[in-house]
């Protein structure tokens, strides 16, 4: 049975498509971070859909020509951390550089020369990511060394001092993104390697700024090749999709599978897309492609069991990617009109 969706806001904002495509930049609770040009802008979700949306804060990018890292804004909004091609840098809202952590170049050729200009952007699409957990005390960064190996490092958010380093021996990243599970414990790192698959790591983030470092860093992939999609708004569980998009799963912090749903159960030739998340504590919204010309459809599932609640029925045709916000709503983007829309389950 179809599940009706109700439109609760729409806005035309250049660049807003990035809010529903690719890995999202980290933002404080109830906020969205959007990279537009040379700024990382922070919007309240409701305020974004005002007649003339204005960001609450805008952090100038330290390397204007580089826009491929996954950045993050501190939970209190006082600073942003940028994942650059050759450094991680924390920046205050007024543009002051607070600290910088240098690393190797994400360019695909190991040991290639640089001009010495910090604004130089080398070829290649490879990038890392940064993440600031809810307590705001540490910065977790996926970086590469000058001779090629990649590491997951923990930095003190006050001064950028490195407090821990974990080698990612099997990683040859094309990109990455990170989340924290609710409760301030586990930090998750998902590394995409293109055709070579996906790596997924978890670590205990407690106590890192005092130098104790992450404990229990573990490989959550177990050769299962799964992409991290979202974390639950309240419970310490997370959602993944298999790299070939056959099934969705909900996991406990240690990787234990709590629920799963095969795309084949929706019908012949169905496969999950790389877009799904927790619409709220009890509901997952996901995209399933069907191999037909009418494009992918959106589906609601029970967040505990992943039982299918039904396809989403919109008041007008909606296809493509989406982003769940965890507050009972989700976002879609219409490429033809460059319109961002916010939806809620009708009657909720």
SULFENLIN-V287499 format. One record per run of one state. SS is the DSSP state (2 for helix, 1 for strand, 0 for the rest). FROM is the first residue (numbers start at 1). LEN is the number of residues. If there is no record, write none. Layout:
SS_FROM_LEN + SS_FROM_LEN
//
This chain:
0_1_2 + 1_3_10 + 0_13_3 + 2_16_4 + 0_20_5 + 1_25_2 + 0_27_4 + 1_31_6 + 0_37_2 + 1_39_6 + 2_45_4 + 0_49_8 + 1_57_4 + 0_61_9 + 1_70_1 + 0_71_1 + 1_72_2 + 0_74_5 + 1_79_5 + 0_84_3 + 1_87_6 + 0_93_4 + 1_97_6 + 0_103_26 + 1_129_3 + 0_132_6 + 1_138_7 + 0_145_5 + 1_150_7 + 0_157_5 + 1_162_7 + 0_169_6 + 1_175_6 + 0_181_5 + 1_186_7 + 0_193_1 + 2_194_3 + 0_197_1 + 1_198_7 + 0_205_3 + 2_208_3 + 0_211_4 + 1_215_5 + 0_220_6 + 1_226_6 + 0_232_5 + 1_237_6 + 0_243_4 + 1_247_6 + 0_253_4 + 1_257_6 + 2_263_4 + 0_267_4 + 1_271_10 + 0_281_2 + 1_283_7 + 0_290_7 + 1_297_6 + 0_303_5 + 1_308_6 + 0_314_8 + 1_322_3 + 0_325_4 + 1_329_6 + 0_335_4 + 1_339_7 + 0_346_3
//
